Amino acid sequence: MKHRLTIFAALAATAISAPAAAEDAPDRAALMQWGYTLAGNAESDLPLINLREPLCLLVAADDPDFAAKVGKRIIANAREAGVRTKRGKCRPNAVIAFAPDAQGQLLEVREKTGRVYGSLYASQLDRLLETEREGFAFQLQDVVSTGAAGGVVSTDPARGDMAAALVVVDAASAEGLTVKQLADYATLRLLAPTGDLRTLPADADTQATATILTLMRDREAAPAEMTRFDRAYLESLYSLGRGPQAKRVMARASKIALADEGK
């Protein structure tokens, strides 16, 4: 199982819920603001990264049947959101790993990463460890081949490409959760920008601002699957082209979520 977590390093090197009552729903401006928070305090005028190539998914878990069920649900979610997917054999650009002692294994991988992308991985992990314990998400933005070993990581905010993504869930923390919950949590974290989950507002578990992203923070209060806004956010992110502006994504997502609320 441990060796599965090195997949992210390889990717970097080669990528070269219950409905809320209508009266409880926030207005559209408030829902858009919630979307920016959900996406990691995104700046409205900057692009949000989305997956550049068709999704090629790998689920790593000790139980192959469990892994297959999680993968099937993630692929279905992705297709519903308009994400292109690959069939048959392909090189994974999205990985979810259910790992014993996830935190310890990630720290070990950090020590072994290469020079080109190692600092990026280390800085992401250091930030995540400040707020995360059970689930970790890494997204690699636009790795461009240079003809040499490795690649160059673009930090240009005008680029909206996600080259690869990894979600690691602590196996013990996943016990007792449903395949649907875990797959939906992984879907959103693999395919869309998300914030530091333990810093989400305390009231994010209720009304129209409920999100599957609270699954690891409060499993008892978390929704049973992706919420209306979760799905609206994901679908909007992929329907508006490559690296869409955050305010366009949130405007569309809030409109869809509020329309669904009124049905």
N, C-alpha and C positions, 0 to 999 in steps of 0.2 A: 504494500500500500504506500509506503513512504516514497518510493521512487516515482509515484504518480505526480507528486507535487513539483517535480523538476520539469514537467511539461510546459509550465509557464515560461521557464527560461528558454526552452526550445522554441516556443512560439515567438518569443521576442527576437531570437536570433535568426529565425527563418521567415518571419512575416514580411522580411525585406521584400358569508358575510351578509350580514343582514342589511336589507335596504333601510336607509334613514327616512324618517318622516319628512315630507316636503317642507314643512315649516321650519325644520332644523337646518336646511341647506343654506350654505353661505351664498352671498351674491357672487357674481362672476369675477369681480376684481379681487375679492378675498380668495376665491378658488385659484385664480392665476397666481397669486402670491404664495399660496400653499404649494403650487407646482414648482415654483422657483426653489422653495425650501426643500422639497422632496428631491429635487435634482442636484442638491448640494449647494444651495444658495447661489444658483446660477445667475449670472448677470443677463438682464433682458436683451441687451443688444449683441451678445456674443452667441456663437453657434454651439449647439449641443452635438457631441460626437455620436455617430451611429455606425453600425458594422459595415465596413467597406465591401467585403466580399460575401457571397452566400454563406449562411451558417453551416458550419461543419462541427457537430457537437460530439464531445466525449464525456461520458459520465463514469467516474471511477468510484467504485464502492465494493466492499467485500462480498455483498450479495448480488449476483448478476441479475436475478429476477427483479430486485428492487431497482437496480440501476436502469434496467430496460424500461420499467414503468415510469421512472422519473424522466428519462430521455424522451419517451413517447409524449408525455404531457408537455414538456418544454417545446418540442418541435411543433405540436399542435398550437400552442400559444403563439409561437413565432409566426406561423403561417397565418393565423387569425389576424395578427397585427400587420401583415404585409411584408414580413421579413423573408427574403429569399433563402431557400435552404438547398443543400446539396444532397443528392441521393447516392447510395453506394459508398465505396471506399473514397476517402478524402483525407486531407491533412487537417486535423482539428484546429479551428481558430477560436473555439469556445469550450471551456472545460469546467465541469463541476466535480469536485472531489470531496467525498465524505471521509475525513481523516481522523484517526485517533490522535489525540494531543495535537490538534491543528496548529495551535499557537507555537508549540515547540518545533514542529516540523517546518513551519514557515520561517522561523528564525534560522533554522539550519540551512534552508535553501538560500536565504539572504547571504549567508557567509560564503556560499559557493557560486554566486552569480558572477558573470563576467564583467569586464570593465565598461563595455559600451552601454549596457542597460542596467548594470548593477546599482548605480546610484539612484536611478529612477525607482527601481523595485524597493530599495532600502528606504527611500524617503516616503513612499506610499505606505509601506508597512509600519514605519515609525508613527505616522499619523493615525493609522488604523488602530494600532495597539493602545492608543490613548482612549479610545471609546469602544472598541470591539473586543469580544472574547469568544463568541460562538460562531460567528460568520464573517468572512472576509471577502472583499471583491476587489479585483485589480483589472484595470482596463489600460491597454497599451495603445497610445495614439500615434498613428501614422509613422510606421517604421519604413524608411526608404533605403533601398539597397545602394551601397557605394562601390560595389565591386570588390571590396575588401572583406575581411572576416567581420561578421555582424552587420550593423547598419547605423543609420543616423536617426535619432528620435526627433521628430519635429515638435517644437513647442510653439509654433505659430498659432495664435488663437483663431486665425481665420480658417484654419483647416478643421474639417469636421469629421475626419475619418477615425474609426476605431479599427485597429488592425487585429487585435486579439483580446480575449477576456478570460479571466479565471475567477471562479467562486469556490472558496474552501469553507466547508461546514464541519464543525467539530462533531464527530460521530455520536458521542455521548449526548450532546445537546439536541441531536435530531431524533433521539428515541422518543416515541410517543406522539410524534407529529405525523400527519398524513402525507402520503405521496403527493396529493394535490397541493397542500400547503408548501411543502419543500420545493416542488417543481415550480410553482408560481413565484415563490421568493427568489429562486435561482434565475428564473426567466427575466425578471425585472432587473436584477443585479448584473446579469450577464450582458443584456442587450441595451441598457439605458444608463445614463449617468444617475447615480444616487448619492445622497449625502451620508455623513456619519450618523448612523441610525440611532445611536443612543443620545444624540443631540436634537432629535426631532422634538417638537413641542409636546408637552405632557398631554394635551388634549387631542393629539393626532390619532387616537384610537377610536374616536367617536364621530358620528354624523358623516358628512360628505368627505371629511379628511381622513377617514380610515384608510389604512394601507397594509398590504401584506408584508411590507418592510418591517413592521413591528413584531414579526413572528419570533425573532430571537430575543427581543427585549421583554415581551410580555406574552408568553404563549397562551395564557388563559384568555386574554382579551383580544388576541389577534384574530382577524377574519379567517374564514375557512378557505378562502381563495383570493385571487386578485380582485380588488374592488373596481367599481365603475371608473374611478379616476385613474387607478393604476393602468387599466386597459386603455383608457382614452389617451393617457400620456404616451404609452408605448406605441399605439397605433398612429398617433399624430407625429411622433418622432420619425417614423418610417414612411409616412405618406407625403411628407413635405420635402422629399429629396435629400440630397447629401448635405450633412451638417446644417440643418435648418436653424434659424435664429430662435433663441429661447422664447422670446415673446410670441412668435408665430406658433410655436408648439403649444405653449400654455393657453393661448387664446383659443386654439382649436380644441384642445383637450377639455378646457372648462366648458365650452359650448356643448360638446358631446356629453360630458358628465351631467350637466344640468338638464339637457334634453332627456337623457335616460332617467333622471330623477323624477321627471314629470310623467313618465309613462305609467 
